[in-house]
Amino acid sequence: MSHTTHVVVIGGGQAGLAAGYHLRRPGIDFVILDAQTTPGGAWQHTWDSLRLFSPAAYSSLPGRLMPAQTGETYPDAQHVVEYLADYEGRYELPVERPVRVLGVHRDGRLLRVETDSGTWHARSVISATGTWWRPFLPAVSGQEAFEGRQLHTVEYRSPADFAGQRVIVVGGGNSGAQVAADLAYDTELTWVTPRPPRYLADDIDGRALFDVATARRRALDEGRTDSGGVASLGDIVAVPPVREARDRGLLEARPMFSRLHANGVQWADGTRAETDAIIWCTGFRPALSHLRPLQLRGQRGHIATVGTRAMDEPRLHLLGYGDWTGPASATLIGVGRPARDAAREIAALLAA
């Protein structure tokens, strides 16, 4: 089955919905293709205790404030799922699901989007697949010899799954700190970080981080000195569960081990620790395999962009993958501006 539209948006999570909002306003014909069976994007697959870094009002997509969650300053993931589902319905966004995109190809004046449910032809494509679907695992000596359980953040759900066990959590970012704090009470926890944990000041949350990221991008665009942005402030937002575990002395980090063995890990000085499970909270890479036919990827797997537009394929925009596709564009509050800019560029392209 073949379809034709002006714009195909790939991904029905927060970035795809923000794109849809801004495409809908000028009346552009578009479709959103989502591989998930239900609304909510990656938020419906996170661990049970995950909390946003910001209050609801500062975690909103364009046009619709996220309502506060009863009894919670920082909403949980299920609240976000419900908000995204409501947002999708409120603006009657044309989401097709489940549709898995297999590849995007050049096809004369159009781009051809091949899926497991047919083919779409469009004058422009917005890729908004995020990073959740491409977890990163570092290469560590002896990894295949370890006989315990190994999993990535994407597979972690609840401390109940590890009650009474010896667990090593690897990662010094927000995910590592939150998962470690989650496990600190019911397991024999060892938290391992590549460098000593760097907490942001307790009064800093996502509101301030968005402002810092935006200011950095403005400075870079104007040729001023790079301030370092959010990374200069620290790596970990001290959300209440992390702050509580830290203040109780339950989050004492050890340096990164050098290798794994059958029953655990070993540090460079020969010290060993046995463990039942290792949880790798080691980040993600952009999920861009569907763009491979366009042959655009450069260093670190990124596609060179001007704003959100691919430098070597002006009909393609990338949205929501991090600062390289817009300041804080991988966040709920941050994705609105680059989504608006992408929609404006696409409108100009269509008009031309």
C-alpha positions as CSV (number, residue, x, y, z in Angstrom):
1,M,0.0,0.0,0.0
2,S,1.4,3.4,-1.0
3,H,0.5,6.8,0.6
4,T,1.5,10.4,-0.2
5,T,1.6,13.3,2.2
6,H,3.6,16.5,2.6
7,V,5.5,15.5,5.8
8,V,6.1,12.2,7.5
9,V,7.1,12.4,11.2
10,I,8.8,9.3,12.4
11,G,8.2,8.7,16.1
12,G,5.1,9.4,18.2
13,G,6.8,10.3,21.5
14,Q,7.1,13.8,22.9
15,A,9.3,15.2,20.0
16,G,7.0,13.7,17.3
17,L,3.9,15.2,19.0
18,A,5.5,18.6,19.4
19,A,6.3,18.5,15.7
20,G,2.7,17.5,14.9
21,Y,1.4,20.5,16.9
22,H,3.4,23.0,14.9
23,L,2.7,21.3,11.6
24,R,-1.0,21.3,12.3
25,R,-1.3,25.0,13.0
26,P,-0.5,26.2,9.4
27,G,-2.6,23.3,8.0
28,I,0.3,21.2,6.6
29,D,-0.7,17.7,5.5
30,F,1.3,15.2,7.6
31,V,1.3,11.8,9.3
32,I,3.0,10.6,12.5
33,L,4.3,7.0,12.3
34,D,4.7,5.4,15.7
35,A,6.2,2.0,16.3
36,Q,4.5,1.7,19.7
37,T,1.1,0.1,20.2
38,T,-0.2,2.8,22.6
39,P,0.6,6.5,23.2
40,G,3.3,7.7,25.5
41,G,6.5,7.1,23.7
42,A,9.5,5.8,25.8
43,W,7.8,7.0,29.0
44,Q,5.6,3.9,29.1
45,H,8.8,1.7,29.3
46,T,10.7,3.3,32.2
47,W,11.3,2.1,35.7
48,D,8.5,2.4,38.2
49,S,9.9,5.1,40.5
50,L,11.2,7.5,37.7
51,R,10.4,11.1,38.4
52,L,10.7,14.2,36.2
53,F,13.4,16.8,37.1
54,S,10.8,19.6,37.0
55,P,7.3,20.4,38.2
56,A,4.5,19.6,35.8
57,A,4.0,23.2,34.6
58,Y,7.7,23.3,33.5
59,S,7.5,19.9,31.7
60,S,5.0,20.8,29.1
61,L,4.7,20.5,25.3
62,P,3.7,23.6,23.3
63,G,0.1,24.7,23.6
64,R,-0.9,22.5,26.6
65,L,0.3,22.8,30.2
66,M,0.9,19.5,31.9
67,P,-1.5,19.3,34.9
68,A,0.0,18.8,38.3
69,Q,0.0,15.3,39.7
70,T,-1.9,15.0,42.9
71,G,0.5,14.9,45.9
72,E,3.6,15.1,43.8
73,T,5.9,18.0,43.0
74,Y,7.8,16.1,40.4
75,P,5.4,13.9,38.3
76,D,6.1,10.2,37.7
77,A,6.4,8.5,34.3
78,Q,2.8,7.3,34.2
79,H,1.6,10.8,34.6
80,V,3.6,11.8,31.6
81,V,2.2,8.9,29.6
82,E,-1.4,10.1,30.4
83,Y,-0.4,13.7,29.5
84,L,1.0,12.6,26.1
85,A,-2.1,10.5,25.3
86,D,-4.3,13.5,26.2
87,Y,-2.2,15.8,24.1
88,E,-2.4,13.6,21.1
89,G,-6.2,13.4,21.3
90,R,-6.7,17.1,22.2
91,Y,-5.0,18.2,19.0
92,E,-6.3,15.3,16.9
93,L,-2.8,14.5,15.7
94,P,-2.8,11.9,12.8
95,V,-0.8,9.1,14.5
96,E,-0.6,5.7,12.7
97,R,0.4,2.9,15.0
98,P,1.9,0.4,15.3
99,V,4.0,1.2,12.2
100,R,7.7,0.4,12.2
101,V,9.8,2.5,9.7
102,L,12.4,0.3,7.9
103,G,14.2,3.0,5.9
104,V,14.1,6.5,4.4
105,H,15.2,6.7,0.8
106,R,15.7,9.5,-1.8
107,D,13.2,9.1,-4.6
108,G,13.5,12.0,-7.0
109,R,11.9,15.1,-5.6
110,L,10.4,13.1,-2.8
111,L,11.6,11.0,0.2
112,R,10.3,7.5,0.3
113,V,9.6,6.0,3.8
114,E,9.4,2.3,3.8
115,T,7.5,0.7,6.7
116,D,6.2,-2.7,7.7
117,S,2.7,-1.4,6.8
118,G,3.4,0.1,3.4
119,T,5.2,3.0,1.7
120,W,4.9,6.7,2.3
121,H,6.1,9.4,-0.1
122,A,6.7,12.9,1.3
123,R,8.4,16.2,0.5
124,S,9.9,16.3,3.9
125,V,10.6,14.0,6.8
126,I,11.1,14.7,10.5
127,S,12.9,12.0,12.4
128,A,11.9,12.0,16.1
129,T,12.8,8.5,17.3
130,G,14.9,9.6,20.3
131,T,17.5,7.5,22.0
132,W,15.7,5.1,24.3
133,W,15.6,2.3,21.7
134,R,19.4,2.3,21.4
135,P,21.0,1.7,24.8
136,F,24.8,1.9,25.1
137,L,26.8,-0.8,26.8
138,P,30.6,-0.1,27.3
139,A,33.1,-2.8,26.4
140,V,34.6,-4.1,29.6
141,S,37.1,-7.0,29.8
142,G,35.6,-10.3,31.0
143,Q,32.0,-9.2,30.3
144,E,31.1,-12.5,28.7
145,A,32.6,-14.5,31.6
146,F,30.2,-13.0,34.2
147,E,27.6,-15.6,35.2
148,G,25.2,-13.2,36.9
149,R,22.5,-11.0,35.4
150,Q,23.4,-8.0,33.3
151,L,20.8,-5.5,32.2
152,H,20.6,-1.9,31.0
153,T,18.5,0.9,32.3
154,V,15.9,0.2,29.7
155,E,15.3,-3.2,31.3
156,Y,15.2,-2.1,35.0
157,R,11.7,-1.8,36.6
158,S,11.7,-2.2,40.4
159,P,13.9,-2.9,43.4
160,A,11.5,-5.8,44.2
161,D,13.1,-7.7,41.4
162,F,16.5,-7.6,43.3
163,A,15.4,-7.7,46.9
164,G,18.1,-9.2,49.1
165,Q,20.6,-9.5,46.2
166,R,24.1,-8.0,45.7
167,V,23.7,-5.4,42.9
168,I,26.2,-3.2,41.2
169,V,24.9,-0.1,39.5
170,V,27.2,1.5,36.9
171,G,26.8,5.1,35.9
172,G,27.3,8.6,37.3
173,G,24.5,10.4,35.6
174,N,20.8,10.9,36.5
175,S,19.7,7.4,35.6
176,G,22.6,5.8,37.6
177,A,21.8,8.0,40.6
178,Q,18.1,7.4,40.5
179,V,18.4,3.6,40.1
180,A,21.0,3.4,42.8
181,A,18.8,5.4,45.1
182,D,15.9,3.1,44.3
183,L,18.0,0.0,45.2
184,A,19.7,1.4,48.2
185,Y,17.3,0.1,50.8
186,D,16.5,-3.4,49.8
187,T,19.7,-4.7,48.2
188,E,23.4,-4.9,49.0
189,L,24.2,-2.0,46.7
190,T,27.5,-1.0,45.1
191,W,27.4,2.2,43.1
192,V,30.2,2.6,40.5
193,T,30.9,5.8,38.7
194,P,33.7,6.7,36.2
195,R,34.4,9.8,38.2
196,P,33.2,11.1,41.6
197,P,29.5,12.0,41.4
198,R,28.8,15.6,40.7
199,Y,25.5,16.7,42.1
200,L,23.8,19.9,41.0
201,A,22.8,22.3,43.8
202,D,19.7,21.0,45.5
203,D,17.6,24.0,44.4
204,I,18.4,23.4,40.7
205,D,15.9,21.4,38.6
206,G,14.8,21.2,35.0
207,R,13.6,24.8,34.9
208,A,17.1,26.2,35.5
209,L,18.7,23.5,33.2
210,F,16.6,24.5,30.3
211,D,17.5,28.2,30.8
212,V,21.2,27.3,31.0
213,A,21.1,25.1,27.8
214,T,19.3,27.8,25.9
215,A,21.8,30.5,27.0
216,R,24.7,28.3,25.9
217,R,23.2,27.7,22.5
218,R,22.6,31.5,22.1
219,A,26.2,32.2,23.0
220,L,27.5,29.7,20.6
221,D,25.3,31.0,17.8
222,E,26.7,34.5,18.5
223,G,30.3,33.4,18.5
224,R,30.8,34.0,22.2
225,T,32.8,31.8,24.6
226,D,31.3,28.4,25.4
227,S,30.0,28.4,29.0
228,G,29.9,24.6,29.1
229,G,26.1,24.7,29.6
230,V,24.5,22.1,31.9
231,A,27.6,20.0,32.0
232,S,29.5,22.7,33.8
233,L,27.0,22.6,36.7
234,G,27.1,18.9,37.4
235,D,25.8,15.5,36.3
236,I,23.1,14.7,38.7
237,V,19.9,16.5,39.5
238,A,19.2,15.9,43.2
239,V,15.5,14.9,42.9
240,P,14.0,14.1,46.3
241,P,14.7,10.3,46.3
242,V,18.3,10.8,45.3
243,R,18.7,13.6,47.8
244,E,17.3,11.4,50.6
245,A,19.5,8.4,49.9
246,R,22.6,10.7,49.5
247,D,21.9,12.4,52.8
248,R,21.5,9.1,54.6
249,G,24.9,8.0,53.3
250,L,23.5,5.3,51.1
251,L,25.1,6.7,47.8
252,E,28.8,6.3,48.4
253,A,30.3,5.7,44.9
254,R,33.3,3.6,44.1
255,P,35.5,4.1,41.0
256,M,35.0,2.1,37.9
257,F,36.2,-1.5,38.0
258,S,38.7,-2.8,35.4
259,R,37.2,-6.2,34.5
260,L,34.5,-8.7,35.2
261,H,34.9,-12.3,36.3
262,A,32.5,-15.2,36.7
263,N,31.1,-14.1,40.0
264,G,31.6,-10.3,40.1
265,V,34.0,-7.5,39.3
266,Q,37.6,-6.6,39.9
267,W,39.3,-3.2,40.3
268,A,42.8,-2.2,39.1
269,D,44.3,-2.8,42.5
270,G,43.1,-6.4,42.6
271,T,40.2,-5.8,44.9
272,R,37.2,-7.9,44.0
273,A,33.4,-7.8,44.7
274,E,31.0,-10.6,44.1
275,T,27.6,-9.6,42.8
276,D,24.3,-11.2,41.6
277,A,23.5,-8.5,39.0
278,I,25.0,-5.5,37.2
279,I,22.8,-2.7,36.0
280,W,24.4,-0.6,33.3
281,C,23.1,3.0,33.5
282,T,25.5,4.0,30.8
283,G,23.4,6.1,28.4
284,F,22.1,5.9,24.9
285,R,22.9,6.6,21.3
286,P,20.6,8.2,18.7
287,A,18.2,5.7,17.2
288,L,18.9,6.5,13.5
289,S,19.2,3.1,11.7
290,H,16.1,4.0,9.6
291,L,18.1,6.9,8.1
292,R,21.0,4.7,7.0
293,P,20.0,4.6,3.3
294,L,20.6,8.4,3.1
295,Q,24.3,7.9,4.1
296,L,24.4,11.0,6.2
297,R,26.0,9.9,9.5
298,G,29.3,11.4,10.6
299,Q,31.3,11.4,13.8
300,R,29.8,9.8,16.9
301,G,26.9,8.6,14.8
302,H,25.5,12.1,14.5
303,I,24.1,13.7,11.4
304,A,25.5,17.2,10.7
305,T,22.7,19.7,11.1
306,V,21.9,23.4,10.8
307,G,19.4,23.8,13.6
308,T,17.2,20.7,13.0
309,R,17.8,20.4,9.3
310,A,20.3,17.9,7.9
311,M,23.1,19.7,6.1
312,D,23.3,17.2,3.3
313,E,19.6,16.5,2.9
314,P,17.5,19.7,3.4
315,R,14.3,17.7,3.2
316,L,15.2,15.9,6.5
317,H,14.9,17.3,10.0
318,L,16.0,15.7,13.2
319,L,14.3,16.5,16.4
320,G,14.7,15.5,20.0
321,Y,18.1,13.8,20.0
322,G,19.9,16.3,22.3
323,D,21.6,19.7,22.0
324,W,22.9,19.1,18.5
325,T,19.3,19.2,17.3
326,G,18.2,22.1,19.5
327,P,18.9,23.3,23.1
328,A,17.4,20.7,25.5
329,S,15.5,19.2,22.7
330,A,15.5,15.8,24.3
331,T,13.3,17.2,27.1
332,L,9.6,17.8,27.3
333,I,9.9,21.6,27.8
334,G,12.9,22.0,25.4
335,V,11.5,20.3,22.3
336,G,8.9,22.9,21.6
337,R,11.2,25.6,20.1
338,P,13.2,23.4,17.7
339,A,9.9,21.7,16.7
340,R,8.5,25.1,15.8
341,D,11.6,26.1,13.9
342,A,11.5,22.8,11.9
343,A,7.9,23.3,11.0
344,R,8.6,26.9,9.8
345,E,11.5,25.7,7.6
346,I,9.3,22.9,6.2
347,A,6.5,25.3,5.5
348,A,8.9,27.5,3.6
349,L,10.2,24.5,1.6
350,L,6.7,23.5,0.7
351,A,5.8,27.0,-0.4
352,A,8.9,27.1,-2.6
